[in-house]
């Protein structure tokens, strides 16, 4: 009996993923620069009498994870989302969050990119934030709502119909940030991040960031290039957020995260993989 079409499609995709994993030539690892600035909010400053025994970083990714997956954080995320112009995904998220809270109460644990960025912003109070993959500004709004005077740089290609939904562009995102009380500066670099990120750092050679999100090109090579380009510009004690590590048909993103962040001693990490599409957090230790 012939297999249903959807099963044949899934089987074909699985073969393609295995082929890519076997034949794909990895992007080289990032080259980190000396004298990287430190995020004072997340680091411990010792003195000569005490000496230095550990990495200066005091904030653990587990602390971020505990807050990001809490009902209190989810409810705060819902408050911010309700201030935005909802598309079908935001409406779905709000209903999903509410169902989890209604059924399981304060014990329910769940995290995604929005709850994670909200938690990081509450703890870290970033002065500057870089985001690859802006789309409608949902993730960016979490940072902007908690840190209304933050300096934000966003990278996007503004592809029409991305994710089967409208992608209105930079002016729409600025309006959304205004709705959550943002008063800081936001700069958009429009175009392919594999060109615009490098261009931005050529124009701003002294720029380092407290918080960075990579949620743009979801191809194997594209996600690798984005991480390679931004990780050296993350401050010591800074946080990197990487989305969709368990999204169906994109299982390779977890391996990209493992290669460039989780598997590197320079970072401490936390991942949420239980529900949804998964999200990963890394803190740069040195």
MISE-753498 format. One record per residue (C-alpha): residue number from 1; residue in one letter; x, y, z. Coordinates in nm, 4 decimals, always signed. Each point is the difference from the previous one (the first is absolute). Layout:
<pts>
+-----+------+----------+----------+----------+
! pos ! code !       c1 !       c2 !       c3 !
+-----+------+----------+----------+----------+
! NUM !    A !        X !        Y !        Z !
...
+-----+------+----------+----------+----------+
</pts>
This chain:
<pts>
+-----+------+----------+----------+----------+
! pos ! code !       c1 !       c2 !       c3 !
+-----+------+----------+----------+----------+
!   1 !    X !  +0.0000 !  +0.0000 !  +0.0000 !
!   2 !    X !  +0.1345 !  +0.3402 !  -0.0980 !
!   3 !    X !  +0.0953 !  +0.2319 !  +0.2879 !
!   4 !    X !  -0.2064 !  +0.3208 !  +0.0415 !
!   5 !    X !  +0.1497 !  +0.3076 !  -0.1657 !
!   6 !    X !  +0.0769 !  +0.1744 !  +0.3300 !
!   7 !    X !  +0.1974 !  -0.3010 !  +0.1239 !
!   8 !    X !  +0.2011 !  -0.0086 !  -0.3217 !
!   9 !    X !  +0.0736 !  +0.3713 !  +0.0314 !
!  10 !    X !  +0.1177 !  -0.0389 !  +0.3596 !
!  11 !    X !  +0.2150 !  -0.2981 !  -0.0979 !
!  12 !    X !  +0.1572 !  +0.1993 !  -0.2823 !
!  13 !    X !  +0.0722 !  +0.2928 !  +0.2322 !
!  14 !    X !  +0.1636 !  -0.2347 !  +0.2488 !
!  15 !    X !  +0.2265 !  -0.1336 !  -0.2745 !
!  16 !    X !  +0.0905 !  +0.3542 !  -0.1044 !
!  17 !    X !  +0.0842 !  +0.0990 !  +0.3583 !
!  18 !    X !  +0.2242 !  -0.3052 !  +0.0414 !
!  19 !    X !  +0.1714 !  +0.0809 !  -0.3306 !
!  20 !    X !  +0.0619 !  +0.3582 !  +0.1117 !
!  21 !    X !  +0.1350 !  -0.1118 !  +0.3350 !
!  22 !    X !  +0.2431 !  -0.2344 !  -0.1751 !
!  23 !    X !  +0.1121 !  +0.2266 !  -0.2854 !
!  24 !    X !  -0.0363 !  +0.3506 !  +0.1371 !
!  25 !    X !  +0.3304 !  +0.1772 !  +0.0460 !
!  26 !    X !  -0.0150 !  +0.1849 !  +0.3326 !
!  27 !    X !  +0.0567 !  +0.3719 !  +0.0208 !
!  28 !    X !  +0.3211 !  +0.0717 !  +0.1884 !
!  29 !    X !  -0.0326 !  +0.0847 !  +0.3685 !
!  30 !    X !  -0.0101 !  +0.3667 !  +0.1051 !
!  31 !    X !  +0.3193 !  +0.1940 !  +0.0581 !
!  32 !    X !  -0.0308 !  +0.1734 !  +0.3377 !
!  33 !    X !  +0.1621 !  +0.3349 !  +0.0582 !
!  34 !    X !  +0.2172 !  +0.1007 !  +0.2992 !
!  35 !    X !  -0.1077 !  +0.2581 !  +0.2593 !
!  36 !    X !  -0.3714 !  -0.0706 !  -0.0327 !
!  37 !    X !  -0.2193 !  +0.2279 !  +0.2149 !
!  38 !    X !  -0.1875 !  -0.1447 !  +0.2981 !
!  39 !    X !  -0.3671 !  +0.0233 !  +0.0994 !
!  40 !    X !  +0.0332 !  +0.1259 !  +0.3558 !
!  41 !    X !  -0.3572 !  -0.1008 !  +0.0906 !
!  42 !    X !  +0.0783 !  -0.3695 !  -0.0501 !
!  43 !    X !  +0.3597 !  -0.0116 !  +0.1267 !
!  44 !    X !  +0.1739 !  -0.0141 !  +0.3392 !
!  45 !    X !  +0.2816 !  +0.2486 !  +0.0533 !
!  46 !    X !  +0.2582 !  -0.1465 !  +0.2350 !
!  47 !    X !  +0.2842 !  +0.1891 !  +0.1676 !
!  48 !    X !  +0.3691 !  -0.0661 !  +0.0524 !
!  49 !    X !  -0.0524 !  -0.1457 !  +0.3481 !
!  50 !    X !  -0.2505 !  -0.2593 !  -0.1200 !
!  51 !    X !  +0.1756 !  -0.0907 !  -0.3230 !
!  52 !    X !  -0.1744 !  -0.1450 !  -0.3051 !
!  53 !    X !  -0.1099 !  -0.3619 !  +0.0178 !
!  54 !    X !  -0.2940 !  -0.0226 !  -0.2398 !
!  55 !    X !  -0.1102 !  +0.1618 !  -0.3215 !
!  56 !    X !  -0.1267 !  +0.3503 !  +0.0878 !
!  57 !    X !  -0.3533 !  -0.0933 !  -0.1126 !
!  58 !    X !  -0.2457 !  -0.0227 !  +0.2902 !
!  59 !    X !  -0.3211 !  -0.0546 !  -0.1979 !
!  60 !    X !  -0.0742 !  -0.3623 !  -0.0895 !
!  61 !    X !  -0.2143 !  -0.1036 !  -0.2974 !
!  62 !    X !  -0.2020 !  -0.2198 !  +0.2357 !
!  63 !    X !  -0.1114 !  +0.3147 !  +0.1805 !
!  64 !    X !  -0.1242 !  +0.1405 !  -0.3292 !
!  65 !    X !  -0.1748 !  -0.3282 !  -0.0780 !
!  66 !    X !  -0.1754 !  -0.0154 !  +0.3354 !
!  67 !    X !  -0.1447 !  +0.3464 !  -0.0491 !
!  68 !    X !  -0.0735 !  -0.0393 !  -0.3732 !
!  69 !    X !  -0.2075 !  -0.3150 !  +0.0555 !
!  70 !    X !  -0.2001 !  +0.1354 !  +0.2953 !
!  71 !    X !  -0.3702 !  +0.0857 !  -0.0154 !
!  72 !    X !  +0.0798 !  +0.3497 !  +0.1266 !
!  73 !    X !  +0.2260 !  +0.0610 !  -0.3003 !
!  74 !    X !  -0.2531 !  -0.1515 !  -0.2401 !
!  75 !    X !  -0.2723 !  +0.2298 !  +0.1332 !
!  76 !    X !  +0.2247 !  +0.3046 !  -0.0421 !
!  77 !    X !  +0.0766 !  -0.1137 !  -0.3552 !
!  78 !    X !  -0.3745 !  -0.0198 !  -0.0668 !
!  79 !    X !  -0.0448 !  +0.3576 !  +0.1228 !
!  80 !    X !  +0.2568 !  +0.1245 !  -0.2503 !
!  81 !    X !  -0.1333 !  -0.2103 !  -0.2873 !
!  82 !    X !  -0.3472 !  +0.1458 !  +0.0508 !
!  83 !    X !  +0.1421 !  +0.3461 !  -0.0719 !
!  84 !    X !  +0.1163 !  -0.1123 !  -0.3444 !
!  85 !    X !  -0.1994 !  -0.0360 !  -0.3193 !
!  86 !    X !  -0.0792 !  -0.3706 !  +0.0103 !
!  87 !    X !  +0.0544 !  -0.2348 !  -0.2920 !
!  88 !    X !  -0.1179 !  -0.3621 !  -0.0020 !
!  89 !    X !  +0.3114 !  -0.1222 !  +0.1843 !
!  90 !    X !  -0.0311 !  +0.2531 !  +0.2828 !
!  91 !    X !  -0.3673 !  -0.0916 !  +0.0425 !
!  92 !    X !  +0.0983 !  -0.3649 !  +0.0133 !
!  93 !    X !  +0.2737 !  +0.0695 !  +0.2570 !
!  94 !    X !  -0.2350 !  +0.1912 !  +0.2290 !
!  95 !    X !  -0.2540 !  -0.2834 !  -0.0106 !
!  96 !    X !  +0.2745 !  -0.2603 !  +0.0559 !
!  97 !    X !  +0.1450 !  +0.1851 !  +0.2988 !
!  98 !    X !  -0.3425 !  +0.0456 !  +0.1568 !
!  99 !    X !  -0.0901 !  -0.3676 !  -0.0426 !
! 100 !    X !  +0.3206 !  -0.1067 !  +0.1756 !
! 101 !    X !  -0.0620 !  +0.2353 !  +0.2904 !
! 102 !    X !  -0.3684 !  -0.0958 !  +0.0307 !
! 103 !    X !  +0.0694 !  -0.3732 !  +0.0071 !
! 104 !    X !  +0.3187 !  -0.0186 !  +0.2042 !
! 105 !    X !  +0.0118 !  +0.3253 !  +0.1971 !
! 106 !    X !  +0.3194 !  +0.1348 !  +0.1528 !
! 107 !    X !  +0.1774 !  -0.3325 !  -0.0501 !
! 108 !    X !  -0.0131 !  +0.0225 !  -0.3799 !
! 109 !    X !  +0.3395 !  +0.0529 !  -0.1627 !
! 110 !    X !  +0.0490 !  +0.1123 !  -0.3564 !
! 111 !    X !  +0.2506 !  +0.2199 !  -0.1841 !
! 112 !    X !  +0.0485 !  +0.1419 !  -0.3467 !
! 113 !    X !  +0.1952 !  +0.2843 !  -0.1542 !
! 114 !    X !  -0.2374 !  +0.2667 !  +0.1331 !
! 115 !    X !  -0.0062 !  -0.1157 !  +0.3632 !
! 116 !    X !  +0.3759 !  -0.0524 !  -0.0141 !
! 117 !    X !  +0.0764 !  +0.3472 !  -0.1327 !
! 118 !    X !  -0.2329 !  +0.1478 !  +0.2602 !
! 119 !    X !  +0.1806 !  -0.1879 !  +0.2779 !
! 120 !    X !  +0.3450 !  +0.0989 !  -0.1279 !
! 121 !    X !  -0.1060 !  +0.3631 !  -0.0275 !
! 122 !    X !  -0.1317 !  +0.0021 !  +0.3559 !
! 123 !    X !  +0.3219 !  -0.1480 !  +0.1385 !
! 124 !    X !  +0.2650 !  +0.1522 !  -0.2235 !
! 125 !    X !  -0.1512 !  +0.3439 !  -0.0722 !
! 126 !    X !  +0.1890 !  +0.0152 !  -0.3333 !
! 127 !    X !  +0.1231 !  +0.3365 !  -0.1213 !
! 128 !    X !  +0.0251 !  -0.1260 !  -0.3561 !
! 129 !    X !  -0.1603 !  -0.2829 !  -0.1945 !
! 130 !    X !  +0.0619 !  -0.1589 !  -0.3404 !
! 131 !    X !  -0.2634 !  -0.2117 !  -0.1739 !
! 132 !    X !  +0.0229 !  -0.2014 !  -0.3215 !
! 133 !    X !  -0.3475 !  -0.0845 !  -0.1272 !
! 134 !    X !  -0.2366 !  +0.2811 !  +0.1017 !
! 135 !    X !  -0.3130 !  -0.0725 !  -0.2059 !
! 136 !    X !  -0.2915 !  +0.1725 !  +0.1830 !
! 137 !    X !  +0.2047 !  +0.0949 !  +0.3082 !
! 138 !    X !  -0.1593 !  -0.2438 !  +0.2467 !
! 139 !    X !  +0.3306 !  -0.1071 !  +0.1559 !
! 140 !    X !  +0.1472 !  +0.3489 !  -0.0142 !
! 141 !    X !  -0.3039 !  +0.1368 !  +0.1852 !
! 142 !    X !  +0.0845 !  -0.2134 !  +0.3048 !
! 143 !    X !  +0.3370 !  +0.1717 !  +0.0365 !
! 144 !    X !  -0.1402 !  +0.3429 !  -0.0841 !
! 145 !    X !  -0.2795 !  -0.0266 !  +0.2580 !
! 146 !    X !  +0.2362 !  -0.0821 !  +0.2875 !
! 147 !    X !  +0.2894 !  +0.2226 !  -0.1103 !
! 148 !    X !  -0.1729 !  +0.2970 !  -0.1662 !
! 149 !    X !  +0.3240 !  +0.1961 !  -0.0545 !
! 150 !    X !  +0.2010 !  -0.2875 !  -0.1413 !
! 151 !    X !  +0.1989 !  +0.0470 !  -0.3231 !
! 152 !    X !  -0.1306 !  -0.2566 !  -0.2506 !
! 153 !    X !  +0.1387 !  -0.1173 !  -0.3343 !
! 154 !    X !  -0.2147 !  -0.2317 !  -0.2129 !
! 155 !    X !  +0.0836 !  -0.1981 !  -0.3148 !
! 156 !    X !  -0.2652 !  -0.1300 !  -0.2387 !
! 157 !    X !  -0.0765 !  -0.0545 !  -0.3690 !
! 158 !    X !  -0.3718 !  +0.0795 !  +0.0503 !
! 159 !    X !  -0.1094 !  -0.2882 !  -0.2238 !
! 160 !    X !  -0.3649 !  +0.0428 !  -0.0996 !
! 161 !    X !  -0.2224 !  -0.2806 !  +0.1291 !
! 162 !    X !  +0.2749 !  -0.1460 !  +0.2215 !
! 163 !    X !  -0.1474 !  -0.2771 !  +0.2154 !
! 164 !    X !  -0.3278 !  +0.0273 !  -0.1951 !
! 165 !    X !  -0.0723 !  +0.3380 !  +0.1578 !
! 166 !    X !  +0.0401 !  +0.3666 !  -0.0833 !
! 167 !    X !  +0.3455 !  +0.1483 !  +0.0564 !
! 168 !    X !  -0.0693 !  +0.3759 !  +0.0060 !
! 169 !    X !  +0.3560 !  +0.1320 !  +0.0389 !
! 170 !    X !  +0.2047 !  +0.2374 !  +0.2203 !
! 171 !    X !  -0.2571 !  +0.2768 !  +0.0426 !
! 172 !    X !  -0.2545 !  -0.2507 !  +0.1301 !
! 173 !    X !  +0.2538 !  -0.1349 !  +0.2516 !
! 174 !    X !  +0.0811 !  +0.3523 !  +0.1211 !
! 175 !    X !  -0.3721 !  +0.0548 !  +0.0586 !
! 176 !    X !  -0.0225 !  -0.3243 !  +0.1964 !
! 177 !    X !  +0.2969 !  +0.1002 !  +0.2171 !
! 178 !    X !  -0.1707 !  +0.3328 !  +0.0685 !
! 179 !    X !  -0.3088 !  -0.1923 !  +0.1182 !
! 180 !    X !  +0.2038 !  -0.1681 !  +0.2764 !
! 181 !    X !  +0.1528 !  +0.3300 !  +0.1144 !
! 182 !    X !  +0.3353 !  -0.0113 !  -0.1757 !
! 183 !    X !  +0.1906 !  +0.3314 !  +0.0039 !
! 184 !    X !  +0.3485 !  -0.1123 !  -0.0989 !
! 185 !    X !  +0.1693 !  -0.0187 !  -0.3390 !
! 186 !    X !  -0.0631 !  -0.2690 !  -0.2597 !
! 187 !    X !  +0.1996 !  -0.0471 !  -0.3204 !
! 188 !    X !  -0.0948 !  -0.2474 !  -0.2713 !
! 189 !    X !  +0.2488 !  -0.1544 !  -0.2402 !
! 190 !    X !  -0.2081 !  -0.1203 !  -0.2943 !
! 191 !    X !  +0.1155 !  -0.2919 !  -0.2134 !
! 192 !    X !  +0.1821 !  -0.3304 !  +0.0260 !
! 193 !    X !  +0.1477 !  -0.0338 !  +0.3498 !
! 194 !    X !  +0.2999 !  -0.1861 !  -0.1425 !
! 195 !    X !  +0.0963 !  +0.3309 !  -0.1579 !
! 196 !    X !  -0.1572 !  +0.2648 !  +0.2232 !
! 197 !    X !  +0.1352 !  -0.1292 !  +0.3335 !
! 198 !    X !  +0.3582 !  +0.0131 !  -0.1266 !
! 199 !    X !  -0.0705 !  +0.3398 !  -0.1520 !
! 200 !    X !  -0.1385 !  +0.1288 !  +0.3304 !
! 201 !    X !  +0.3082 !  -0.1073 !  +0.1947 !
! 202 !    X !  +0.2283 !  +0.1552 !  -0.2609 !
! 203 !    X !  -0.1831 !  +0.3275 !  +0.0586 !
! 204 !    X !  -0.0032 !  -0.0501 !  +0.3800 !
! 205 !    X !  +0.3250 !  -0.1826 !  +0.0868 !
! 206 !    X !  -0.0326 !  +0.0813 !  +0.3722 !
! 207 !    X !  -0.3558 !  -0.1333 !  +0.0377 !
! 208 !    X !  -0.0712 !  -0.2818 !  +0.2456 !
! 209 !    X !  -0.3407 !  -0.1094 !  +0.1288 !
! 210 !    X !  -0.1513 !  -0.1014 !  +0.3336 !
! 211 !    X !  -0.2665 !  -0.2136 !  -0.1679 !
! 212 !    X !  -0.0198 !  -0.1605 !  -0.3460 !
! 213 !    X !  -0.2769 !  -0.2056 !  -0.1623 !
! 214 !    X !  +0.0559 !  -0.2168 !  -0.3073 !
! 215 !    X !  -0.3334 !  -0.0938 !  -0.1591 !
! 216 !    X !  +0.0554 !  +0.0714 !  -0.3677 !
! 217 !    X !  +0.1220 !  -0.2328 !  -0.2764 !
! 218 !    X !  -0.1152 !  -0.3479 !  +0.1053 !
! 219 !    X !  +0.2162 !  -0.1910 !  -0.2471 !
! 220 !    X !  +0.2859 !  -0.2076 !  +0.1343 !
! 221 !    X !  +0.2712 !  +0.2228 !  -0.1430 !
! 222 !    X !  -0.1935 !  +0.3234 !  +0.0502 !
! 223 !    X !  -0.0560 !  -0.0485 !  +0.3733 !
! 224 !    X !  +0.3662 !  -0.0979 !  +0.0392 !
! 225 !    X !  +0.1189 !  +0.3136 !  -0.1782 !
! 226 !    X !  -0.2223 !  +0.2240 !  +0.2126 !
! 227 !    X !  +0.1355 !  -0.1479 !  +0.3241 !
! 228 !    X !  +0.3579 !  +0.0197 !  -0.1260 !
! 229 !    X !  -0.0437 !  +0.3671 !  -0.0883 !
! 230 !    X !  -0.1577 !  +0.1198 !  +0.3251 !
! 231 !    X !  +0.1487 !  -0.2132 !  +0.2773 !
! 232 !    X !  +0.3350 !  +0.1879 !  +0.0115 !
! 233 !    X !  -0.1995 !  +0.3209 !  +0.0551 !
! 234 !    X !  -0.1794 !  -0.1305 !  +0.3088 !
! 235 !    X !  +0.1366 !  +0.1494 !  +0.3210 !
! 236 !    X !  +0.1369 !  -0.2193 !  +0.2786 !
! 237 !    X !  -0.3044 !  -0.0642 !  +0.2179 !
! 238 !    X !  -0.2218 !  +0.0703 !  -0.3004 !
! 239 !    X !  -0.2808 !  -0.2291 !  -0.1152 !
! 240 !    X !  -0.0609 !  -0.1638 !  -0.3382 !
! 241 !    X !  -0.3509 !  -0.1327 !  -0.0792 !
! 242 !    X !  -0.0525 !  -0.2518 !  -0.2818 !
! 243 !    X !  -0.3473 !  -0.1070 !  -0.1087 !
! 244 !    X !  -0.1738 !  -0.3095 !  -0.1425 !
! 245 !    X !  +0.2393 !  -0.2713 !  +0.1188 !
! 246 !    X !  -0.2793 !  -0.2614 !  -0.0023 !
! 247 !    X !  -0.2094 !  +0.1199 !  -0.2922 !
! 248 !    X !  -0.1076 !  -0.2933 !  -0.2203 !
! 249 !    X !  +0.2054 !  -0.0353 !  -0.3200 !
! 250 !    X !  +0.2651 !  +0.2329 !  +0.1453 !
! 251 !    X !  +0.1631 !  -0.2452 !  +0.2388 !
! 252 !    X !  +0.3425 !  +0.1055 !  -0.1277 !
! 253 !    X !  -0.0346 !  +0.3350 !  +0.1804 !
! 254 !    X !  +0.0665 !  -0.1783 !  +0.3303 !
! 255 !    X !  +0.3254 !  -0.1298 !  -0.1482 !
! 256 !    X !  +0.0941 !  +0.3490 !  -0.1165 !
! 257 !    X !  -0.0564 !  +0.1215 !  +0.3579 !
! 258 !    X !  +0.2084 !  -0.2888 !  +0.1347 !
! 259 !    X !  +0.2921 !  +0.0746 !  -0.2323 !
! 260 !    X !  +0.0224 !  +0.3757 !  +0.0422 !
! 261 !    X !  -0.1213 !  +0.0590 !  +0.3551 !
! 262 !    X !  -0.0908 !  -0.2943 !  +0.2234 !
! 263 !    X !  +0.3059 !  -0.2013 !  -0.0919 !
! 264 !    X !  +0.2383 !  +0.2904 !  +0.0651 !
! 265 !    X !  +0.1527 !  +0.0491 !  +0.3485 !
! 266 !    X !  -0.0347 !  +0.3744 !  -0.0494 !
! 267 !    X !  -0.3772 !  -0.0303 !  +0.0615 !
! 268 !    X !  -0.2391 !  -0.1261 !  +0.2656 !
! 269 !    X !  -0.3376 !  -0.0989 !  -0.1455 !
! 270 !    X !  -0.3635 !  -0.0853 !  +0.0712 !
! 271 !    X !  -0.2494 !  -0.1494 !  -0.2430 !
! 272 !    X !  -0.3760 !  -0.0459 !  +0.0147 !
! 273 !    X !  -0.1127 !  -0.2934 !  -0.2159 !
! 274 !    X !  -0.3130 !  -0.1346 !  +0.1727 !
! 275 !    X !  -0.2701 !  +0.1796 !  -0.1993 !
! 276 !    X !  -0.0393 !  +0.2318 !  -0.2967 !
! 277 !    X !  +0.2960 !  +0.0617 !  -0.2313 !
! 278 !    X !  +0.2679 !  +0.0244 !  +0.2686 !
! 279 !    X !  +0.2373 !  +0.2807 !  +0.0915 !
! 280 !    X !  +0.3650 !  +0.0144 !  +0.1098 !
! 281 !    X !  +0.1935 !  +0.2455 !  +0.2159 !
! 282 !    X !  +0.3742 !  +0.0459 !  +0.0313 !
! 283 !    X !  +0.2024 !  +0.2244 !  +0.2327 !
! 284 !    X !  +0.3524 !  +0.0923 !  -0.1005 !
! 285 !    X !  +0.2405 !  -0.0813 !  +0.2851 !
! 286 !    X !  +0.3209 !  +0.1448 !  -0.1477 !
+-----+------+----------+----------+----------+
</pts>
